[in-house]
Amino acid sequence: MNIRILIAVGVLWLSTAHAQQIVSTKTTPFAITQSVIYVDANETELVQTSAQLLQKDIELVTGRQLPIVHTLAKVKQNVIAIGTPGQSAWIKQLVAGKKLNPSKLPGAWETYHLQTLQKPTPAIAQALVISGSDRRGVAYGVFELSRQLGVSPWHWWADVPVKKQSEIYLFKNVAFSDAPRVKYRGIFLNDEAPALSGWTKEKFGGFNHKFYEKVFELILRLKGNYLWPAMWGNAFYADDSLNIQMAEKYGIVIGTSHHEPLMRAHDEWRRFGKGPWNYEQNKQELSRFWREGMQRATNEKIVSVGMRGDGDEPMSRETATALLEQIVKDQREIISEVTGKGAEQTPQLWALYKEVQDYYDKGMRVPDDVTLLLCDDNWGNLRKLPAPTAKARKGGYGIYYHFDYVGGPRNYKWLNTNPLPRIWEQMHLAWQHDVKNIWIVNVGDLKPMEFPISFFLDYAWNPDRIGADQLQSYTETWAAAQFGETYARDIAFLVARYAKYNARRKPELLDAKTYSLETGEWAKVVADYNQLLAKAEALNQQIPTEYRDAFFQLVLHPIQACANLNAMYYHVALNTEAYQQKWKQTNAYADKVQELYANDSLITQRYHQLNNGKWNHLMSQTHIGYTSWQQPNVQRMPKVMRLAANEGTEKPVPQTQTNQQAKEQAKTSGHAFYQDEKRGVSIEADHFSRVIHSNVVTWKVLPDHGRTGSALTAFPVTAPEQKPEGNAPHVEYDVDTYSAGEATIHAYFSPSLNFYSSEKGLQYAISVDDAPAQIFSINQEDKTSDRGIWNKWAGSNIIIKTSRHVFDKPGQHTLKFWLVSPGVVLQKLVVDFGGVEQSYLGPEETLYQTKTN
């Protein structure tokens, strides 16, 4: 079957949050600049604030400031009315008079309705009514209009310009509603020193209400509603008493991280606590501490319950499940006493983070109304999901995900290393397993995670609207929203490709030995980055000048910085080889390393000088010179070697060889893959010869997912396990070999973890020709700690499993990959009869031609 049959032709993805175009550049009777903004004086502060922000957005686009009015008694202009049917007198009249029918609003969560009306009153010719089921619903409707006006959520945070227009019009007969599918959708500002902390101190005086106002507005514009505030030496409630007021002004739900119970920041125990952080020894003091936290947090919130060790550490090994259950019970009594209502009426979560999941697996339970916040392994791989047959919980489930992390095998805090296809695949797993109550992601310093933050919150709004096939369209639409349609496709390619390259190996984990010098892998990696850089720099010269600050932040800087970093380590490898061989090029390579190391600082300096130093400090995260998992205090150039003057010989010109016999054999037979002497038979998973589905299971290509190409998995991800025989779901690859006998097959998988906690882990099967399929586990030995096998999986962003199989003769064979467990994501297969050269990414594909049926 042709691969294109599996990849649907994507229509342009417009937005997760609108189903109808509101704004027109062509003349209609509804001219925005000839309008007033109406909001009832009785509306909540957030609704009033939304009206003010819309006023500013319209002024940004048109240069005209619309009046905001609280009564329509004397209005004879077009009206943009903003409010809730419960608070807005005029909107209430429209509903009662059946001129407005927001049928989905009553009792709904964060739902908005946009509708245009002709002659709603004798004096008003046109009206756009933006109504919501609650205060955030109204805000999301307002920001949907702002988005269509051309105001990016990243206008302030990434200097994205607004396209000026003298007039904007609204279409007639607009009427649509929308609402989020995931209830709480948010970000966690974490690991915020030295970059974000240095920036906030310089620009705002710290993590105060002035800083958080910018964050809250951004979250709302991205249609999120939830924040875990910065907590490295910071305390949201204690540092600035106006922080809580600002959260309420913007309607943002505040939470605390997985190890900060009852709305107390971790640093507050150092400031205000007494005695040990130990419930058995210091129950009275801890109870006082937590009670004060609940008394202070009068805003909308989700309360973390449970307890971990002090400073994000595990509890002692002797900690008993019974004690932890008692802690939660006592905490809920505090919640009930402080709020004056049953604990179940205050949203709560219990985070199954790191060792806490072990307590859950051993039988610890919390009340049914508490949301179980499931977690990834800090590297974007989900650790646990409820079984498809699991009983529903009143509090449901959530996911705590990571774009940034401090911990083993190494900190990664500097740049975005999170490609959308991988985020999509893992969060699709969560969505399909009914994890729908909370999605929160650790975004580190917030910048430079603009693109994945946008996607995470857009996808959380409605996961059913963005399929794996639509990620390219999503990326192009996001690029168009920042830079316009002209350059959207090229910019989408750049932001997607640099994230893919960065995900192969986090920049902090790179060194001279990462890629293979002998096979030419290092040279190709550097060439790929440099080609990307050349495209980015050429585009930078083409885009209008006003877009260049935004382009540098969102596109050029990460490409420039990572191309430079990879080139530096490549030249360290070249220098080491040349020194060992005593080649004259040794010192030239050393000089190049020194040049590239210095250039890293210059690239950072350019970022910090953008827009008169607006973003000073935000790229100050060290990323060169790691000797352990923890970041170095200062960067240090990698060690290079030098030869004495006039010492050494010329480096020989390398000779390239290929196995022409194998290529000709493949050409004669017409089969897709051939055996190469140094590469074996190397197959990208999506380049299959045939695919066999079933009535229950369909194979699905995940475009651009993986380290080198696209990936293959089976849908639905909640399907039952399959028995690998007969016409059960499998894919086939036709290969030609000039070798016979026993061979090793290396199967490359995305590092999916054992999320059902099965003794067998996730399984797959392989067979050759008509031999019985052999079943293997990809992660039976899964131990998500900072050591051992998981360390390798996470650091290399791949799981490679090996198995032995017999090819009975040289010539044509069929390699079959069988579905056993859903959730397995295959990237590559390599058949090795011996002699395949070792490399980080695996041998390049030995595809001769693609067969089609």
PyMOL commands that set and color helices and strands:
alter all, ss='L'
color gray80, all
select helices_A, chain A and resi 3-5+32-34+45-62+89-96+135-149+195-203+209-221+236-239+242-249+261-263+266-272+279-296+321-339+343-345+355-361+420-432+450-461+463-465+468-483+485-504+507-509+521-542+545-581+586-608+610-613+660-669+788-796
alter helices_A, ss='H'
color red, helices_A
select strands_A, chain A and resi 23-24+30-31+35-39+68-69+78-83+112-121+124-132+169-170+175-178+184-189+226-228+253-254+303-304+348-351+371-375+397-402+438-444+673-674+681-684+690-692+698-702+711-715+730-737+741-749+763-768+774-777+799-807+811-819+826-832
alter strands_A, ss='S'
color yellow, strands_A
deselect
rebuild
show_as cartoon
